Amino acid sequence: MYRAVTRQIEVTVEPNFLPGRSSIDKGQYFWSYTIVITNTGAETVQLRARHWIITDATGRKQEVRGEGVVGEQPVLAPGERFEYTSGVPLPTASGFMTGRYQMVSESGERFEIDVPTFSLDSPDNRRVLN
């Protein structure tokens, strides 16, 4: 699991390779990722937008920007959490994602929080980290 905390908002990510949605002989690899956003602060916040940078094993980057996540702009009161699962295809057997969420506090302050950089690896192509 990958974890980042910004301004008392915790974001955890659990990626999962999906061989059933991948076609390795055609160079199509697919992962799901489950994200949990937990407000450990004292103020209610709302997630307004997302910005992803997706990088495959050849270094090719793709940027994705959009309103909310999975069609929602969740409001998180202190102690509340929001969980969702989404997916990403790559033309390579590994890569990584990183991103940020644009948030707004109940007082109207806009700020960004980090999504931890997370690795996308198919089981037959795991990187060895030293």
C-alpha positions, 0 to 999 in steps of 0.5 A: 500500500502507498500512503501520503498525508497533506494537510491532515488528509490521508490518501492511500492507494492499493494497485492490483494487476488484472490479468483477465482484463489484460491482453499481454500478447497484444501489449495491453496491460490493465490495473485497478487501483483502490484509493481511500481518502481520509479526513483526519483534520478538524475542517470539512473539505470537498474534493473538486478535481483530479490531476494524474500523471501516468508513466509507462515503462518507456517513459511515455507520460499521459496527463489526465485532468477532470472534475471529481473522481468516479463521477463524484465530488465527495465532501468529507467531514472530520473523521470521514473517508471516501473510497473508490476504485478505478482503472488504468491501461498501459501498453507496457508491463509496468509503469507508475502513477502520481497525482494531486487532488484539488480540494476546497475547505468549508471556509472556501480555501482552495488547496491541493493534496498529494496522491502517493506515487504508486507502481504498476507492475504485472506479476511477471515483470516486478522490479527489484528494488535495492 
